[in-house]
Amino acid sequence: MQENINVYYLAAEEEGETEWGAKGKQTSSTTTSSQARSHRKRNRDELPQLDLVAAQLGEIAIAISKLSRNELVVDDLYKEVMKTEGFEELVLANAFDYLVENEKQAKAFMAKNVNLQKVWIERFFIEKFVNQRGEHRDF
């Protein structure tokens, strides 16, 4: 709606039909001073620049929105890892710490279903805590 008002105002302004009084009230007039016209001309010349700034701000807002949606929520990751059944708390805590340090893997972990998350933790446990002979390493 604001756009329609601005378009109407610019069209009327070009025809010399309107001018703004000192208190911001619109009055009809067929004659305007050259000073008022030059001021309005400058404002019209600035509109493309304002449109560009508005478009750039919109792009920035979209980029920020995309970043925040892709952000890893550590609390959610912790809850997801710690609810996995069949593992000691210390193993799960180590898996969580690893995932926090490796954000891409953490995002992939969060996208997986419960069964695939469990498989990931099993593999993590074997790779990190069981040596080649099947002996447990120290945590």
N, C-alpha and C positions, 0 to 999 in steps of 0.2 A: 504494500500500500504506500509506503514511504517513497518507493521508486516512482509510482504514478504521480504523486504530488510533485516530486522534483521535476519530472518530465513536463508536467503541466506548467509549473513555474517557469522553466526555461523557455518553453514555447511562448508563453505570455510575455516574458521578459524581452524576447527577441522582437516582438511586435510593439514594444513600448507601452504595454497596457498596465503593468504593475510596477510598483516600487515599494520599498519597505521604509516605513517611518522610523523616527528615532526610538520609539518605544517598541518596535518589532511588530507593529500592526500593519497589515497590508492595505494599501490605498490604490485606487485607480487613477491613472494619469496617462495622458498621451504625450506629455513632454517631460523629459528628465534632464538633469544637469549632466554635463560631460564628465564631471568627476564621478558621479554615481555610475554612469555607463562604464567608465574605465575599470571601476571596482568590480562590477558584475562581469566584465570581460575577463578580468584576471581570474575570478572564481571559476568561470567556464573553462578557461585554459588549464586550471588545476584539476579538473574532474578526471581526466585520463590518469593523472598521477595518483589521485586518491583511489581510483579503481584498481590500479596496479598494486598499491599498498594493501588494499583490502584483499585482493586475490592472494598476495604473498602471505598475509596473516592467515588466511584460510588454509593454505598449503601447510603452514607451520602447525596449525591446530590439528590437521589430519595426520601429520607426521608424529606429533606427540601422542595422539590417540593410538596410532599403530604401535608405537614403542611401548606404551603402557599395557596394551593387550598382550604383547609378546614378552612381557616382563615375568621373570621367575618369581613366584611368591614362595619364599623360603618356609613360612609357616605351613602352607599347604603341602609342600614337599615333605616336610618333617612328619606331618600326620599320615601322609600316604605311605611313606617308608615304614614308619613305626607300627602301622596296623597289619603289616605282613606277618602272617602266622608261620610258625615252624622254625623261627630263628631266635637266637639269644639277643637280648637287648643290645649288647655290645657290638655284635655283628651288624645289626641294623643301624646303630649309631655311626659305625665306620662307613657303611654304605651311604648314609646321609651326608657325612662330611665329604666323602669323595664326590658325590653329586653336586654339592654346593660349589666345590672347586671346579667342576666341569659342567658348566651351564647347558651346553648342547645335549649332553647325555641326560642331564636332569630333566630337560624339556621332553626328551624322548621317553624317559621313564614315566613322566606324568601322563603322557598320551596313551600309554599301554594299558591294557586291561589287567585285572588282578593276577591272572595266571601268568601273563608275560612279565609282569613286575616281579613275581616270585622267581621265575626262571632267571631274570637278570640278577637278582640278589644271590641266587645259588651260584651262578657263574662268577660273580664278583667275589664271593666267599672262597671259591676254589682257587681263583687266580691270585688273590691277595693273601690268603691264610693257609693254604695247603700246599706244601712243596711237592716236588716231583715224585717223592716216595710215599705220598699219602700222609705225611706227618704234619701236624698242626704247627704253624709258626706262632710266635708270640704276637699279641696284639700290640 
